[in-house]
Amino acid sequence: MQSLAPHEEAALERISQPAMLAEVQAWSAVNSGSSNLDGLAKMAELLRDAFALLPGEVELVEPSPVERVRADGAKMTVQHGQHLVLTVRPEAPVQLLFTGHMDTVFAADHPFQDQKWLEDGVLNGPGVADMKGGIAVMLAALSAYEEARSNDPVGYQVLINSDEEVGSASSAALIAKLAKGKTAALTYEPAALPDGTLAGARAGSGNFSIIISGKSAHAGRNPDDGRNALVAAADLALRLKAIHRAGLSVNPAKIDGGGPNNVVPDKAILRVNCRPENTEMQNLFEAELKQNVAAIEAEHDLSAHIHGGFGRPPKPLTPQAEKLFHLVRDCGEALGIDIKWKSTGGVCDGNNIAACGIPVVDTMGVRGGSIHSSDEFMIVDSLAERAQLSALTILRIAQKGEV
């Protein structure tokens, strides 16, 4: 067990759990659902004020345009909120990346808007674990590091995006830009389990909308003159589900289309989610998708267009990543925290960072559970615990100048 150095102890003592809890409660009181642009704008201003206490430059970056397929097959542009970026000591030879998200899954009209105590030390509220608690952990850890740092070679950037819960399409290019050249990254999703277990390897995630265009006809007078897009979509759904296997989850989730019973439907949109464990499985699905779309075009005598892709590439546990996990584990041991990790089918911005070749631990946030539901909770004692874990990890990377 590696003991704490005096400067490490001094840094960790500066972390104030009551102050962190007050931040989480104030931030949770702001509805910042992914589509609530007013709420996201308010949240961005609160976070800009909070992170302005760190050295460096804080800016709000405009989101990239995002296109979605509507239920009628037409494409539309989806609006997202601004993303917060903090840059500190960009000239330093060792650069780190810290990421989080300000959006939640709870829309402005969702009934889950308020906080309550489930029991002593367990707070229920929208986004308290995922991930306004994580943002508080990040800020406290960086503040403690800044107060303790000497003349070390470390600079960093912070990204808090506004669209993680809907796939980070408007921030994906920004994530890739900020990840470039970084030594390592920490992301502040809640722990994979309430006991603090981290997420190790992650499957990837792809979302696809296949737009099928047939030909309408009267269902009684001349049905055979029509080309039934709904039937073709159902056929394609069954074909794609047959690709499902170990290491490759394929989920046909929804078919939009159809109309009156006496009309052969000429438009249908099949929505599909795919979760590959590795790049080989991702490539397999993409090839099978193209082949099956071509097959239904030929067999049903209509046309189909594939929209979408893999917004979250698979995140394997590479040797570089394992080294960072071991560092976090050793820091946990010095703090008396047992750190473990496990693979998961869930996805986050850690997938995108890892795809840039950067080692990342993406569950450095609070302990809690029941996220994405009205039962979401945060274990308050984990605020200081996880902030200390992050601060110590940063200090030890700074000391070595590497992971």
C-alpha positions in Angstrom: 0.0 0.0 0.0 1.4 3.4 -1.0 0.9 6.0 1.7 -0.1 9.6 1.0 2.6 12.2 0.7 2.2 15.4 2.9 1.2 17.5 -0.1 -1.4 14.9 -1.2 -2.9 14.9 2.3 -3.0 18.7 2.3 -4.8 18.7 -1.1 -7.4 16.1 -0.1 -8.2 17.9 3.2 -9.3 21.0 1.1 -12.2 19.0 -0.4 -15.5 20.1 1.2 -18.4 17.7 1.0 -21.0 20.2 2.2 -20.0 22.7 -0.5 -20.2 19.9 -3.1 -23.6 18.8 -1.9 -24.9 22.4 -2.1 -23.7 22.6 -5.7 -25.4 19.4 -6.7 -28.7 20.5 -5.1 -28.6 23.8 -6.8 -27.8 22.2 -10.2 -30.4 19.5 -9.8 -33.0 22.2 -9.3 -32.4 23.3 -12.9 -34.2 21.1 -15.4 -31.6 20.5 -18.1 -33.2 17.8 -20.2 -31.4 17.3 -23.5 -34.2 19.1 -25.4 -34.8 21.9 -22.9 -32.7 24.6 -24.5 -33.7 27.2 -21.9 -32.7 25.0 -19.0 -29.4 24.0 -20.7 -28.6 27.7 -21.2 -29.2 28.4 -17.5 -27.1 25.3 -16.6 -24.3 26.4 -18.9 -24.1 29.8 -17.2 -24.1 28.3 -13.7 -21.3 26.0 -14.7 -19.3 28.8 -16.4 -19.4 30.7 -13.2 -18.4 27.6 -11.2 -15.5 26.6 -13.4 -14.3 30.2 -13.7 -12.7 29.7 -10.3 -10.1 27.6 -11.9 -7.2 29.2 -13.9 -7.6 29.3 -17.6 -10.2 30.3 -20.1 -13.9 29.2 -20.1 -15.9 29.4 -23.3 -19.3 28.2 -24.5 -19.0 26.4 -27.8 -21.9 26.2 -30.3 -23.2 22.7 -31.1 -22.6 21.1 -34.4 -25.7 20.6 -36.6 -27.5 17.3 -36.1 -29.9 15.7 -38.5 -32.7 13.3 -37.5 -35.3 11.3 -39.5 -38.9 12.1 -38.6 -41.7 9.6 -38.5 -42.7 10.5 -42.0 -39.2 9.9 -43.4 -38.3 13.5 -43.8 -35.1 14.8 -42.3 -35.0 17.6 -39.8 -32.3 19.5 -37.9 -32.3 19.0 -34.1 -31.2 21.9 -31.8 -28.9 21.4 -28.9 -27.4 23.5 -26.2 -23.9 25.0 -26.0 -21.0 23.0 -24.7 -18.7 24.3 -22.0 -14.9 24.1 -22.5 -12.2 25.1 -20.0 -8.6 25.3 -21.1 -5.8 25.5 -18.5 -2.1 25.7 -19.4 -2.3 24.6 -23.0 1.5 25.0 -23.4 2.2 22.3 -20.8 3.9 19.2 -22.2 1.5 16.8 -20.4 -2.2 17.4 -21.2 -5.2 15.7 -19.6 -8.9 15.7 -20.5 -11.9 15.8 -18.1 -15.4 15.4 -19.4 -18.9 15.4 -18.2 -22.4 16.3 -19.4 -24.9 18.9 -18.2 -28.0 17.3 -19.8 -30.3 14.8 -18.1 -32.9 12.4 -19.5 -35.8 14.3 -17.8 -37.6 16.7 -20.1 -39.1 20.0 -19.0 -42.5 18.4 -18.6 -41.3 15.3 -16.9 -43.0 14.7 -13.5 -39.6 14.1 -11.8 -38.4 17.6 -10.9 -37.8 17.7 -7.2 -35.3 16.3 -4.6 -36.0 14.4 -1.5 -34.0 12.4 1.1 -34.7 8.7 0.9 -32.7 8.2 4.1 -29.9 9.9 5.8 -27.1 10.4 3.3 -29.1 9.2 0.2 -30.5 12.0 -2.0 -33.1 11.3 -4.7 -33.3 13.9 -7.5 -33.1 14.4 -11.2 -29.5 14.2 -12.3 -28.0 14.0 -8.9 -26.0 10.9 -9.9 -26.1 11.3 -13.7 -24.2 13.5 -13.6 -24.5 16.7 -11.7 -22.9 14.9 -8.8 -20.1 13.9 -11.2 -19.5 17.5 -12.3 -19.2 18.5 -8.6 -16.6 15.7 -8.1 -14.7 16.9 -11.1 -14.7 20.6 -10.0 -13.6 19.7 -6.4 -10.8 17.5 -7.6 -9.4 20.1 -10.0 -9.7 22.8 -7.4 -7.8 20.6 -4.9 -5.1 19.8 -7.5 -4.7 23.5 -8.4 -4.2 24.5 -4.8 -1.6 21.8 -4.2 0.3 21.7 -7.5 3.9 22.9 -7.7 5.8 23.4 -10.9 4.6 20.3 -12.6 4.2 19.9 -16.4 0.4 19.4 -16.5 -2.3 21.3 -18.4 -5.8 20.2 -19.2 -9.1 20.8 -20.8 -12.6 20.3 -19.4 -15.6 19.5 -21.6 -19.1 19.5 -20.3 -21.4 18.8 -23.2 -25.2 19.3 -23.5 -26.1 16.2 -25.5 -24.5 13.1 -24.0 -27.8 11.5 -23.0 -28.9 11.6 -26.7 -25.7 10.3 -28.2 -23.3 13.4 -28.3 -23.9 13.9 -32.0 -23.5 17.7 -31.7 -20.4 17.4 -29.6 -18.7 14.3 -31.1 -16.3 16.4 -33.3 -15.5 18.6 -30.3 -14.7 15.5 -28.1 -12.3 14.2 -30.8 -10.7 17.6 -31.2 -10.1 17.9 -27.4 -8.9 14.3 -27.0 -6.2 14.8 -29.6 -2.7 14.6 -28.0 -4.0 14.0 -24.4 -2.0 11.7 -22.1 -5.2 10.4 -20.4 -8.8 11.3 -19.7 -11.2 11.0 -16.8 -15.0 11.1 -17.4 -17.5 11.6 -14.5 -20.3 9.2 -15.2 -21.6 7.6 -12.0 -20.0 4.4 -10.9 -21.2 1.3 -12.7 -22.5 -0.1 -9.4 -23.5 1.6 -6.1 -20.4 0.0 -4.4 -18.2 2.1 -6.7 -17.2 -0.5 -9.3 -15.9 1.2 -12.4 -17.0 0.4 -16.0 -14.1 -1.2 -17.9 -14.5 -2.3 -21.5 -17.7 -1.0 -23.1 -19.7 -2.2 -26.1 -20.2 0.3 -28.9 -23.6 1.6 -29.9 -25.1 2.4 -33.3 -28.5 3.8 -34.1 -29.9 3.5 -37.6 -33.1 4.6 -39.3 -33.8 2.7 -42.5 -36.1 4.8 -44.7 -38.1 2.4 -47.0 -40.0 3.9 -50.0 -42.6 1.8 -51.7 -45.6 2.5 -53.8 -49.2 3.2 -52.6 -52.2 1.5 -54.1 -55.8 0.7 -53.2 -55.9 -2.3 -50.9 -59.0 -3.7 -52.6 -59.0 -2.6 -56.3 -55.3 -3.0 -57.2 -53.2 -4.1 -54.2 -50.6 -5.9 -56.3 -49.8 -2.6 -58.0 -48.5 -1.3 -54.7 -45.2 -1.9 -53.0 -45.8 -2.4 -49.2 -43.1 -0.5 -47.3 -44.5 -1.6 -44.0 -44.1 -5.3 -44.9 -40.6 -4.7 -46.2 -39.7 -3.0 -42.9 -41.0 -5.9 -40.9 -39.1 -8.3 -43.2 -35.9 -6.3 -42.6 -36.5 -6.2 -38.9 -36.6 -10.0 -38.8 -33.5 -10.3 -40.9 -31.5 -7.9 -38.7 -32.7 -9.6 -35.5 -31.3 -12.9 -36.9 -27.8 -11.3 -36.9 -28.0 -11.0 -33.1 -25.4 -13.3 -31.4 -22.9 -13.4 -28.6 -20.9 -10.2 -28.7 -23.4 -8.4 -31.0 -26.8 -7.2 -29.7 -29.2 -6.2 -32.5 -32.5 -4.6 -31.4 -35.1 -3.6 -34.0 -36.9 -1.1 -31.8 -39.6 0.7 -33.8 -41.4 0.9 -37.2 -42.9 4.2 -38.2 -45.3 4.1 -41.1 -48.6 2.9 -42.4 -52.0 4.6 -42.6 -55.6 3.7 -43.5 -56.4 0.0 -43.8 -57.5 0.4 -47.4 -54.2 1.9 -48.6 -51.0 0.0 -49.3 -48.4 1.9 -47.3 -45.6 3.5 -49.4 -43.4 4.7 -46.5 -41.9 3.1 -43.4 -39.0 3.8 -41.2 -37.3 1.0 -39.2 -35.3 2.1 -36.2 -32.6 -0.3 -35.0 -30.0 -0.2 -32.2 -26.8 -2.3 -32.4 -24.3 -3.0 -29.6 -21.1 -4.6 -30.8 -18.4 -5.7 -28.3 -15.6 -5.0 -30.6 -14.7 -3.5 -34.0 -15.0 -6.9 -35.7 -18.6 -7.2 -34.6 -19.3 -3.6 -35.7 -17.9 -4.3 -39.1 -19.9 -7.5 -39.4 -23.1 -5.7 -38.6 -22.5 -2.9 -41.1 -21.8 -5.4 -43.8 -24.9 -7.5 -43.0 -27.0 -4.4 -42.8 -26.1 -3.3 -46.3 -26.6 -6.8 -47.7 -30.0 -7.2 -46.1 -31.2 -3.7 -47.2 -30.1 -4.6 -50.7 -32.0 -7.9 -50.4 -35.3 -6.3 -49.3 -35.0 -3.7 -52.1 -34.7 -6.5 -54.7 -37.3 -8.9 -53.2 -39.9 -6.2 -52.5 -39.2 -4.1 -55.5 -38.8 -0.8 -53.7 -36.0 1.5 -52.4 -34.4 1.9 -49.0 -31.9 4.4 -47.5 -29.8 3.9 -44.4 -29.5 6.9 -42.1 -27.3 6.9 -39.0 -24.2 5.0 -37.8 -22.1 4.1 -34.8 -22.0 7.3 -32.6 -20.3 5.3 -29.9 -17.5 3.0 -31.1 -16.6 -0.1 -29.0 -14.3 0.7 -26.1 -11.8 -2.2 -25.4 -9.7 -2.4 -22.3 -6.3 -1.7 -24.0 -2.9 -2.0 -22.3 -2.8 1.8 -22.0 -6.3 1.9 -20.5 -5.4 -0.9 -18.0 -2.4 1.1 -16.9 -4.7 4.0 -16.1 -7.2 1.7 -14.3 -4.3 0.3 -12.2 -3.2 3.9 -11.3 -6.8 4.7 -10.1 -6.9 1.4 -8.2 -3.6 2.2 -6.5 -4.9 5.7 -5.6 -8.0 4.0 -4.2 -5.9 1.7 -2.1 -4.0 4.6 -0.6 -7.4 6.1 0.4 -8.7 2.8 1.8 -11.1 2.4 -1.2 -11.4 -1.0 -2.9 -11.5 -0.2 -6.7 -12.7 -2.8 -9.1 -14.0 -2.7 -12.7 -16.2 -4.7 -15.0 -17.3 -4.8 -18.6 -20.6 -3.2 -19.5 -23.0 -2.9 -22.4 -23.7 0.7 -21.6 -22.1 3.6 -23.5 -20.9 7.1 -22.9 -18.5 9.7 -24.1 -15.7 7.4 -22.8 -16.3 5.4 -26.0 -15.6 8.4 -28.2 -12.5 9.3 -26.2 -11.1 5.8 -26.3 -11.7 5.7 -30.1 -9.1 8.5 -30.3 -6.5 6.2 -28.8 -6.6 8.0 -25.4 -6.8 5.9 -22.2 -9.9 6.8 -20.2 -11.6 5.9 -17.0 -15.2 7.0 -17.5 -17.0 6.3 -14.3 -15.2 8.6 -11.9 -18.4 10.2 -10.7 -20.5 9.5 -7.6 -21.9 6.3 -6.2 -25.6 6.0 -6.7 -28.2 4.2 -8.7 -31.5 3.9 -10.5 -30.3 6.5 -13.1 -32.7 7.4 -15.9 -35.6 6.9 -13.6 -37.6 8.8 -11.0 -35.8 6.7 -8.4 -32.3 8.1 -9.2 -30.3 8.5 -6.1 -26.8 9.7 -5.0 -24.9 8.5 -1.9 -23.7 11.8 -0.4 -20.6 10.4 1.2 -19.3 9.4 -2.2 -18.9 13.1 -3.2 -15.8 13.7 -1.1 -14.7 10.1 -1.6 -14.7 10.3 -5.4 -13.3 13.8 -5.4 -10.3 12.6 -3.3 -9.8 9.7 -5.7 -9.7 12.0 -8.7 -7.5 14.6 -7.1 -5.0 11.9 -6.0 -5.0 10.4 -9.5 -4.3 13.8 -11.1 -1.5 14.6 -8.6 0.2 11.3 -9.3 0.0 11.7 -13.0 1.5 15.2 -12.6 4.2 13.8 -10.4 5.3 11.2 -13.0 4.5 13.2 -16.0 2.6 10.2 -17.4 0.1 7.6 -16.5 
